[in-house]
């Protein structure tokens, strides 16, 4: 059978009555920007994820950028340390904020920001750290030095932890493949600090606080009402869907146990299993083998950030961050989504076992 990397149809159908009711209300009010759907979603999300405030924005990238701007680093040229293994949008958000990304290595077991590598790369101009809760795994930031601003990238970790207890700047994405998705682009900043929430609200809307006067250098990045309709419908099912992801990952683990050539990443307590990622020998040949049998796979991510052309002047050369560099040659993501049938997982696993001969 053909098995895609992600299939959104089960969650869309499961929440159909709720999002249709929300859309009806939206069309009745006809306020399509910063109306009641976004306001209600912000309150509901903050309550669901254990934060005092939520400010919805246009994307996860914008959420990270606005965290740095709200922290006073906008257009400062300050250095911001991030892991070399993550989406390029994390680093692009740093650049958009007028800062300079710098990169640290990841740990070999979870592929999360490595404390030892990051500590060694904190320099005089380093003002902030952007740890990434990659693949739905909570990243440990308890070691972070005092005085360093911590803006957390939780774009793949909806529901993994109450991240606002660790720092007042937490960014999420609602890209369609996320644990909590919308059907386009969207993002949010969660915080427990009122002044941070107020700053983000000002910055997302052109520096305006009602009226047409811009009071700060800002951006135009607002979650639209239609996406909030879907998000409000999906949010009550987030815990259920996260639990289903955990079960699917456990099934993959069971079916693929015993093969040294295919090693699933270790998962930390509280992981919400955004992706099922393994380190695979002959990774590209495996992907071609699976594709020939109708199984789609992904690579998250194929090239560490310090080796990408957009960030070539960011202070790290080939060979300096070896764990990230090797991981990018080995990682593969297998299909997984809420509503995926057990028989599909069994078929994917059978093909992987066939490739490796175990």
C-alpha positions in Angstrom: 0.0 0.0 0.0 1.0 3.6 -0.4 1.9 5.2 2.9 2.6 8.9 3.1 4.8 10.6 5.6 1.8 12.5 7.1 -1.9 12.3 6.5 -4.0 15.1 8.0 -7.4 13.8 6.9 -8.1 11.8 10.1 -7.7 14.8 12.4 -9.6 17.1 10.1 -12.5 14.7 9.9 -12.4 14.0 13.7 -12.8 17.7 14.5 -15.1 18.6 11.6 -18.2 19.6 13.8 -16.1 22.0 15.9 -14.3 23.8 13.1 -17.4 24.1 11.0 -19.2 25.8 14.0 -16.3 28.1 14.5 -16.2 29.0 10.8 -20.0 29.8 10.8 -19.4 32.1 13.7 -16.5 33.8 11.9 -18.6 34.5 8.8 -21.4 35.8 11.0 -19.0 38.4 12.7 -17.0 39.0 9.5 -14.0 40.1 11.5 -11.2 38.2 9.9 -8.1 39.7 11.6 -7.6 39.9 15.4 -11.2 39.0 16.2 -12.9 36.7 18.7 -11.6 33.4 17.3 -8.0 34.4 17.8 -8.7 35.9 21.3 -10.6 32.8 22.4 -7.8 30.5 21.0 -5.2 32.5 22.9 -7.0 32.0 26.2 -7.8 28.3 25.6 -4.2 27.6 24.5 -2.7 29.3 27.5 -4.9 27.3 29.8 -4.2 24.0 28.0 -0.4 24.4 28.1 -0.1 25.9 31.6 0.8 29.5 30.7 -0.6 32.8 31.8 -0.5 34.5 28.4 -0.6 33.4 24.7 0.0 35.8 21.8 -0.8 34.3 18.4 1.3 35.4 15.4 1.8 34.5 11.8 4.3 31.7 12.0 6.7 29.9 14.3 9.6 31.8 12.7 7.9 35.1 13.6 7.3 33.8 17.1 11.0 33.3 17.6 11.9 36.6 16.1 9.4 38.5 18.2 10.7 36.8 21.4 14.2 38.2 20.7 12.8 41.6 19.9 10.6 41.6 23.0 13.8 40.7 25.0 15.4 43.9 23.7 17.8 42.3 21.2 16.1 43.6 18.0 18.6 45.0 15.5 21.4 44.7 18.1 23.7 42.5 16.2 24.0 40.4 19.4 25.1 36.8 19.0 22.4 34.1 19.6 23.5 30.5 20.2 21.4 27.7 18.6 21.9 24.0 17.9 23.4 23.2 14.5 20.7 20.5 14.0 17.3 22.1 13.5 15.2 23.7 10.9 16.9 26.6 9.1 13.9 28.7 10.2 15.3 28.8 13.7 18.4 30.6 12.5 16.5 32.7 10.0 14.4 34.0 12.8 17.6 35.1 14.6 18.7 37.0 11.4 15.2 38.5 11.0 15.5 39.9 14.5 18.7 41.7 13.6 21.0 39.3 15.5 23.7 36.9 14.6 23.3 33.2 14.9 26.1 31.1 16.3 26.0 27.3 16.5 26.7 24.5 19.0 26.7 20.8 18.7 24.0 18.3 19.8 24.2 15.2 22.0 24.5 11.9 20.2 21.7 10.2 22.1 18.8 12.6 21.6 20.2 15.1 19.1 19.3 18.0 21.3 21.5 21.0 22.2 24.6 19.7 24.0 25.3 21.6 27.2 29.0 21.2 27.1 29.3 22.3 23.5 27.0 25.3 24.0 28.8 26.4 27.2 32.1 26.3 25.4 30.8 28.5 22.6 29.3 31.2 24.8 31.3 34.3 24.0 31.5 38.0 25.1 28.9 39.0 22.5 26.5 36.1 23.2 23.3 37.5 24.6 20.8 34.8 24.1 20.3 31.1 23.7 17.6 29.4 21.5 17.3 25.8 22.6 15.2 23.6 20.3 12.8 21.0 21.7 13.5 18.9 18.6 11.3 16.0 17.5 8.9 16.7 20.5 11.7 16.1 23.0 12.1 18.4 26.0 15.6 19.9 25.9 17.4 20.4 29.2 18.2 24.1 29.8 18.8 23.9 33.5 22.5 24.6 32.9 22.0 27.9 31.2 24.1 30.7 32.8 22.4 33.5 34.5 22.1 36.7 32.5 21.7 34.8 29.2 18.3 35.4 27.6 16.6 32.0 26.8 14.0 32.0 23.9 12.8 28.5 23.5 11.9 27.0 20.2 9.1 24.6 21.0 7.7 24.5 17.5 7.8 20.7 17.5 6.8 20.1 21.1 3.2 21.1 21.8 2.2 19.7 25.2 5.7 18.2 26.1 6.1 20.4 29.2 5.1 23.7 30.8 8.1 25.5 29.2 7.1 28.9 30.4 8.3 27.9 33.9 11.9 27.8 32.5 11.9 31.1 30.6 9.4 33.8 29.7 9.9 33.4 25.9 8.5 30.2 24.3 7.7 30.0 20.6 5.4 27.5 18.9 4.5 26.8 15.2 1.2 25.6 13.9 2.5 24.4 10.5 0.1 21.7 9.2 2.4 18.8 10.2 2.9 19.9 13.8 1.3 18.1 16.8 -1.1 21.0 17.0 -1.6 22.1 13.4 -3.6 24.7 11.5 -4.2 24.4 7.8 -1.7 27.1 6.8 1.0 29.0 8.6 0.6 30.1 12.2 2.5 30.5 15.5 2.3 31.7 19.1 4.4 33.0 21.9 3.6 31.7 25.4 4.8 33.5 28.5 4.0 33.9 32.2 5.1 37.6 32.1 2.5 40.2 31.3 5.0 42.8 30.0 6.4 40.2 27.5 2.9 39.4 26.3 2.1 43.1 25.9 5.4 43.6 24.0 4.6 40.8 21.6 1.1 42.1 21.0 2.6 45.5 20.1 5.3 44.0 17.9 3.0 41.6 15.9 0.7 44.4 14.7 3.1 47.0 13.3 3.9 48.6 16.7 0.3 49.8 17.0 -1.8 49.7 20.2 -5.1 50.6 18.7 -5.4 53.2 15.9 -2.9 53.9 13.2 0.1 55.1 15.1 3.2 52.9 15.1 4.9 53.2 18.5 7.8 50.8 17.9 9.8 49.2 15.1 7.7 46.1 14.5 6.4 43.6 12.0 3.1 42.5 10.5 2.6 39.0 11.8 -0.9 38.1 13.0 -2.6 34.7 13.1 -5.7 35.0 11.0 -9.2 34.2 12.3 -9.8 31.3 9.9 -6.7 29.4 11.2 -7.8 30.0 14.7 -11.1 28.3 13.9 -9.2 25.1 13.1 -6.8 25.4 16.0 -9.7 25.8 18.5 -11.3 22.7 17.1 -8.0 20.7 17.2 -6.8 21.9 20.6 -9.1 19.8 22.8 -7.8 16.6 21.1 -4.1 17.5 21.5 -3.5 15.2 24.5 -5.3 12.3 22.8 -3.3 12.8 19.6 0.0 13.1 21.5 -0.8 9.8 23.3 -1.5 8.2 20.0 1.9 9.3 18.7 3.6 7.8 21.7 1.9 4.5 21.1 2.8 4.5 17.4 6.4 5.2 18.3 6.4 2.4 20.8 5.0 0.0 18.2 7.8 1.0 15.8 10.3 0.4 18.6 8.9 -3.1 19.2 8.8 -4.1 15.5 12.3 -2.8 14.7 14.1 -3.9 17.8 17.4 -5.8 17.4 18.8 -4.1 14.3 22.1 -2.3 15.0 21.9 -0.7 11.5 18.6 1.1 12.4 18.7 2.8 15.7 15.7 4.9 16.9 16.7 8.0 18.9 16.4 7.7 22.6 13.3 9.6 23.9 13.2 11.7 27.0 10.4 11.6 29.5 7.6 13.8 28.4 8.4 13.5 24.7 5.3 14.1 22.5 6.8 12.2 19.6 6.5 14.8 16.8 8.5 12.5 14.5 9.8 9.0 14.6 13.5 9.5 13.9 16.2 6.8 13.7 19.9 6.8 12.7 20.1 4.5 9.7 23.0 2.9 7.9 22.9 3.4 4.2 20.1 5.9 4.8 19.6 7.1 1.2 19.5 3.6 -0.2 17.0 2.7 2.5 14.8 5.6 1.5 14.9 4.6 -2.1 14.0 1.1 -1.2 11.0 2.2 0.8 9.9 4.7 -1.8 9.9 1.9 -4.4 7.4 0.1 -2.1 5.2 3.1 -1.7 6.5 4.2 1.7 7.4 7.9 2.0 10.1 9.0 4.4 11.7 12.3 5.5 15.1 13.7 6.6 15.0 16.1 9.5 17.5 17.6 8.7 19.8 16.9 5.7 22.5 19.5 6.4 23.6 21.1 9.7 23.0 24.9 9.8 26.7 25.9 9.9 27.2 24.2 6.5 24.3 25.9 4.8 25.1 28.8 2.5 22.8 31.2 4.3 24.8 30.9 7.5 28.4 30.5 6.2 29.6 33.5 8.1 28.3 32.4 11.4 31.5 31.2 13.0 31.7 27.4 12.6 33.5 25.4 10.0 33.1 21.8 8.7 34.3 19.3 11.3 33.8 21.6 14.3 30.4 20.2 15.2 30.9 16.5 14.4 27.8 15.0 16.1 25.4 17.2 14.1 27.3 16.6 10.9 27.2 12.8 11.3 23.6 12.8 12.3 22.6 14.7 9.2 24.1 11.9 7.1 22.1 9.2 9.1 18.7 10.5 10.3 15.5 9.3 8.7 11.9 9.9 9.7 9.3 7.2 9.2 5.6 7.8 8.5 3.5 8.7 11.6 0.4 10.6 12.3 -2.7 10.4 14.6 -5.1 8.0 13.0 -2.4 5.9 11.3 -3.5 2.3 11.3 -1.4 -0.4 13.0 -1.2 -2.4 9.7 0.6 0.6 8.1 3.2 0.6 10.9 3.7 -3.1 10.5 4.1 -2.8 6.8 6.7 0.0 7.1 8.6 -2.0 9.7 8.5 -5.1 7.6 10.1 -3.2 4.7 12.8 -1.8 6.9 13.6 -5.3 8.2 13.6 -6.6 4.7 16.2 -4.0 3.6 18.5 -4.8 6.5 17.9 -8.6 6.4 16.6 -9.1 9.9 
